């Protein structure tokens, strides 16, 4: 998604930035953050399925 490092038409034509998290197709989703007695971060994909959850 977007312009990859090293692309001539991008902002990093020499590929100096290392970007390990790219995907060939755009993906949606959202992040839900809850702060109460604990901090809860939840990442959902575009179908609303929970992908990752962290509690601190």
N, CA, C and O atoms as CSV, one atom per row, in Angstrom:
chain,resi,resn,atom,element,x,y,z
A,1,UNK,N,N,0.841,-1.152,0.000
A,1,UNK,CA,C,0.000,0.000,0.000
A,1,UNK,C,C,0.899,1.232,0.000
A,1,UNK,O,O,1.867,1.286,0.758
A,2,UNK,N,N,0.604,2.186,-0.807
A,2,UNK,CA,C,1.421,3.387,-0.880
A,2,UNK,C,C,2.632,3.179,-1.766
A,2,UNK,O,O,2.705,2.214,-2.527
A,3,UNK,N,N,3.563,4.077,-1.661
A,3,UNK,CA,C,4.790,4.011,-2.462
A,3,UNK,C,C,5.872,3.349,-1.621
A,3,UNK,O,O,6.173,3.808,-0.519
A,4,UNK,N,N,6.446,2.293,-2.125
A,4,UNK,CA,C,7.459,1.540,-1.390
A,4,UNK,C,C,8.803,2.265,-1.384
A,4,UNK,O,O,9.101,3.006,-2.321
A,5,UNK,N,N,9.624,2.066,-0.341
A,5,UNK,CA,C,10.968,2.625,-0.344
A,5,UNK,C,C,11.737,2.140,-1.574
A,5,UNK,O,O,11.665,0.968,-1.942
A,6,UNK,N,N,12.466,3.049,-2.195
A,6,UNK,CA,C,13.230,2.708,-3.399
A,6,UNK,C,C,12.503,3.038,-4.686
A,6,UNK,O,O,13.103,2.971,-5.759
A,7,UNK,N,N,11.233,3.390,-4.614
A,7,UNK,CA,C,10.478,3.754,-5.821
A,7,UNK,C,C,10.947,5.117,-6.315
A,7,UNK,O,O,11.147,6.035,-5.519
A,8,UNK,N,N,11.119,5.250,-7.611
A,8,UNK,CA,C,11.623,6.494,-8.195
A,8,UNK,C,C,10.695,7.676,-7.939
A,8,UNK,O,O,11.162,8.809,-7.821
A,9,UNK,N,N,9.394,7.432,-7.853
A,9,UNK,CA,C,8.437,8.515,-7.647
A,9,UNK,C,C,8.104,8.745,-6.174
A,9,UNK,O,O,7.188,9.509,-5.869
A,10,UNK,N,N,8.818,8.107,-5.264
A,10,UNK,CA,C,8.553,8.239,-3.835
A,10,UNK,C,C,9.479,9.236,-3.161
A,10,UNK,O,O,10.327,9.848,-3.811
A,11,UNK,N,N,9.314,9.392,-1.873
A,11,UNK,CA,C,10.136,10.318,-1.099
A,11,UNK,C,C,11.435,9.681,-0.615
A,11,UNK,O,O,12.245,10.354,0.023
A,12,UNK,N,N,11.649,8.397,-0.907
A,12,UNK,CA,C,12.863,7.678,-0.500
A,12,UNK,C,C,13.410,6.873,-1.674
A,12,UNK,O,O,13.452,5.644,-1.606
A,13,UNK,N,N,13.834,7.547,-2.765
A,13,UNK,CA,C,14.275,6.820,-3.956
A,13,UNK,C,C,15.547,5.997,-3.745
A,13,UNK,O,O,15.814,5.078,-4.519
A,14,UNK,N,N,16.332,6.306,-2.716
A,14,UNK,CA,C,17.548,5.536,-2.445
A,14,UNK,C,C,17.298,4.378,-1.487
A,14,UNK,O,O,18.225,3.642,-1.150
A,15,UNK,N,N,16.064,4.212,-1.051
A,15,UNK,CA,C,15.654,3.136,-0.140
A,15,UNK,C,C,16.450,3.164,1.160
A,15,UNK,O,O,16.923,2.130,1.631
A,16,UNK,N,N,16.592,4.355,1.734
A,16,UNK,CA,C,17.312,4.506,2.999
A,16,UNK,C,C,16.449,4.116,4.197
A,16,UNK,O,O,16.975,3.702,5.229
A,17,UNK,N,N,15.131,4.245,4.068
A,17,UNK,CA,C,14.208,3.884,5.141
A,17,UNK,C,C,13.837,2.415,4.993
A,17,UNK,O,O,13.454,1.974,3.909
A,18,UNK,N,N,13.948,1.662,6.073
A,18,UNK,CA,C,13.555,0.253,6.053
A,18,UNK,C,C,12.111,0.154,6.502
A,18,UNK,O,O,11.793,0.518,7.635
A,19,UNK,N,N,11.232,-0.329,5.641
A,19,UNK,CA,C,9.806,-0.431,5.925
A,19,UNK,C,C,9.379,-1.888,5.794
A,19,UNK,O,O,9.047,-2.337,4.697
A,20,UNK,N,N,9.382,-2.645,6.921
A,20,UNK,CA,C,9.023,-4.069,6.848
A,20,UNK,C,C,7.521,-4.325,6.792
A,20,UNK,O,O,7.101,-5.449,6.517
A,21,UNK,N,N,6.700,-3.301,7.046
A,21,UNK,CA,C,5.255,-3.518,7.138
A,21,UNK,C,C,4.515,-2.875,5.977
A,21,UNK,O,O,3.835,-1.864,6.150
A,22,UNK,N,N,4.645,-3.453,4.809
A,22,UNK,CA,C,3.892,-2.980,3.654
A,22,UNK,C,C,3.020,-4.126,3.159
A,22,UNK,O,O,3.313,-5.295,3.410
A,23,UNK,N,N,1.964,-3.787,2.463
A,23,UNK,CA,C,1.101,-4.809,1.890
A,23,UNK,C,C,0.741,-4.394,0.472
A,23,UNK,O,O,0.621,-3.202,0.190
A,24,UNK,N,N,0.566,-5.359,-0.423
A,24,UNK,CA,C,0.265,-5.025,-1.819
A,24,UNK,C,C,-1.133,-4.444,-2.006
A,24,UNK,O,O,-1.383,-3.749,-2.991
A,25,UNK,N,N,-2.039,-4.716,-1.083
A,25,UNK,CA,C,-3.399,-4.184,-1.191
A,25,UNK,C,C,-3.740,-3.392,0.065
A,25,UNK,O,O,-3.288,-3.746,1.154
A,26,UNK,N,N,-4.526,-2.331,-0.065
A,26,UNK,CA,C,-4.932,-1.564,1.117
A,26,UNK,C,C,-5.803,-2.400,2.048
A,26,UNK,O,O,-6.630,-3.197,1.604
A,27,UNK,N,N,-5.602,-2.205,3.328
A,27,UNK,CA,C,-6.400,-2.916,4.321
A,27,UNK,C,C,-6.954,-1.899,5.299
A,27,UNK,O,O,-6.271,-0.946,5.674
A,28,UNK,N,N,-8.182,-2.105,5.705
A,28,UNK,CA,C,-8.803,-1.214,6.674
A,28,UNK,C,C,-8.760,-1.810,8.056
A,28,UNK,O,O,-8.175,-2.871,8.276
A,29,UNK,N,N,-9.367,-1.138,8.961
A,29,UNK,CA,C,-9.421,-1.614,10.328
A,29,UNK,C,C,-9.463,-0.434,11.272
A,29,UNK,O,O,-9.499,0.720,10.845
A,30,UNK,N,N,-9.458,-0.730,12.545
A,30,UNK,CA,C,-9.467,0.352,13.512
A,30,UNK,C,C,-8.835,-0.100,14.815
A,30,UNK,O,O,-8.698,-1.293,15.089
A,31,UNK,N,N,-8.456,0.887,15.607
A,31,UNK,CA,C,-7.842,0.663,16.901
A,31,UNK,C,C,-8.782,1.210,17.971
A,31,UNK,O,O,-9.217,2.360,17.893
A,32,UNK,N,N,-9.092,0.394,18.961
A,32,UNK,CA,C,-9.922,0.845,20.081
A,32,UNK,C,C,-9.036,0.926,21.315
A,32,UNK,O,O,-8.344,-0.032,21.657
A,33,UNK,N,N,-9.062,2.070,21.976
A,33,UNK,CA,C,-8.255,2.301,23.163
A,33,UNK,C,C,-9.196,2.579,24.328
A,33,UNK,O,O,-10.036,3.476,24.252
A,34,UNK,N,N,-9.056,1.813,25.402
A,34,UNK,CA,C,-9.867,2.002,26.612
A,34,UNK,C,C,-8.934,2.272,27.781
A,34,UNK,O,O,-7.948,1.561,27.980
A,35,UNK,N,N,-9.253,3.305,28.554
A,35,UNK,CA,C,-8.445,3.634,29.730
A,35,UNK,C,C,-9.367,3.686,30.939
A,35,UNK,O,O,-10.233,4.554,31.050
A,36,UNK,N,N,-9.164,2.762,31.814
A,36,UNK,CA,C,-9.897,2.734,33.084
A,36,UNK,C,C,-8.873,2.350,34.148
A,36,UNK,O,O,-7.874,3.050,34.312
A,37,UNK,N,N,-9.094,1.268,34.867
A,37,UNK,CA,C,-8.086,0.783,35.812
A,37,UNK,C,C,-6.872,0.250,35.056
A,37,UNK,O,O,-5.757,0.225,35.577
A,38,UNK,N,N,-7.116,-0.181,33.801
A,38,UNK,CA,C,-6.051,-0.685,32.928
A,38,UNK,C,C,-6.136,0.021,31.582
A,38,UNK,O,O,-7.176,0.567,31.216
A,39,UNK,N,N,-5.038,0.002,30.862
A,39,UNK,CA,C,-5.003,0.488,29.486
A,39,UNK,C,C,-5.206,-0.719,28.578
A,39,UNK,O,O,-4.478,-1.705,28.690
A,40,UNK,N,N,-6.185,-0.653,27.682
A,40,UNK,CA,C,-6.469,-1.757,26.764
A,40,UNK,C,C,-6.401,-1.229,25.333
A,40,UNK,O,O,-7.117,-0.293,24.979
A,41,UNK,N,N,-5.545,-1.827,24.517
A,41,UNK,CA,C,-5.423,-1.504,23.097
A,41,UNK,C,C,-5.898,-2.713,22.303
A,41,UNK,O,O,-5.392,-3.820,22.485
A,42,UNK,N,N,-6.867,-2.499,21.426
A,42,UNK,CA,C,-7.407,-3.590,20.614
A,42,UNK,C,C,-7.380,-3.171,19.148
A,42,UNK,O,O,-7.835,-2.083,18.794
A,43,UNK,N,N,-6.847,-4.041,18.306
A,43,UNK,CA,C,-6.789,-3.797,16.867
A,43,UNK,C,C,-7.767,-4.737,16.176
A,43,UNK,O,O,-7.698,-5.954,16.346
A,44,UNK,N,N,-8.684,-4.160,15.392
A,44,UNK,CA,C,-9.681,-4.935,14.652
A,44,UNK,C,C,-9.431,-4.779,13.157
A,44,UNK,O,O,-8.993,-3.719,12.710
A,45,UNK,N,N,-9.705,-5.830,12.376
A,45,UNK,CA,C,-9.562,-5.729,10.919
A,45,UNK,C,C,-10.821,-5.092,10.324
A,45,UNK,O,O,-11.734,-4.705,11.053
A,46,UNK,N,N,-10.859,-4.989,9.002
A,46,UNK,CA,C,-11.973,-4.316,8.328
A,46,UNK,C,C,-13.301,-5.068,8.473
A,46,UNK,O,O,-14.360,-4.492,8.226
A,47,UNK,N,N,-13.260,-6.343,8.870
A,47,UNK,CA,C,-14.483,-7.113,9.107
A,47,UNK,C,C,-14.936,-7.028,10.560
A,47,UNK,O,O,-15.959,-7.606,10.928
A,48,UNK,N,N,-14.173,-6.305,11.392
A,48,UNK,CA,C,-14.523,-6.181,12.807
A,48,UNK,C,C,-14.003,-7.296,13.684
A,48,UNK,O,O,-14.387,-7.396,14.849
A,49,UNK,N,N,-13.128,-8.146,13.142
A,49,UNK,CA,C,-12.576,-9.252,13.928
A,49,UNK,C,C,-11.328,-8.782,14.670
A,49,UNK,O,O,-10.458,-8.124,14.098
A,50,UNK,N,N,-11.259,-9.126,15.938
A,50,UNK,CA,C,-10.130,-8.749,16.783
A,50,UNK,C,C,-8.851,-9.408,16.274
A,50,UNK,O,O,-8.807,-10.627,16.109
A,51,UNK,N,N,-7.814,-8.613,16.025
A,51,UNK,CA,C,-6.548,-9.130,15.540
A,51,UNK,C,C,-5.503,-9.211,16.654
A,51,UNK,O,O,-4.698,-10.141,16.698
A,52,UNK,N,N,-5.527,-8.217,17.558
A,52,UNK,CA,C,-4.534,-8.171,18.621
A,52,UNK,C,C,-5.110,-7.387,19.792
A,52,UNK,O,O,-5.879,-6.445,19.603
A,53,UNK,N,N,-4.729,-7.787,21.009
A,53,UNK,CA,C,-5.196,-7.093,22.215
A,53,UNK,C,C,-4.047,-7.046,23.212
A,53,UNK,O,O,-3.397,-8.058,23.476
A,54,UNK,N,N,-3.804,-5.860,23.761
A,54,UNK,CA,C,-2.752,-5.666,24.760
A,54,UNK,C,C,-3.363,-4.954,25.954
A,54,UNK,O,O,-4.087,-3.972,25.795
A,55,UNK,N,N,-3.071,-5.450,27.152
A,55,UNK,CA,C,-3.554,-4.835,28.390
A,55,UNK,C,C,-2.349,-4.500,29.261
A,55,UNK,O,O,-1.446,-5.316,29.441
A,56,UNK,N,N,-2.356,-3.291,29.791
A,56,UNK,CA,C,-1.257,-2.858,30.677
A,56,UNK,C,C,-1.829,-2.309,31.951
A,56,UNK,O,O,-1.080,-1.889,32.834
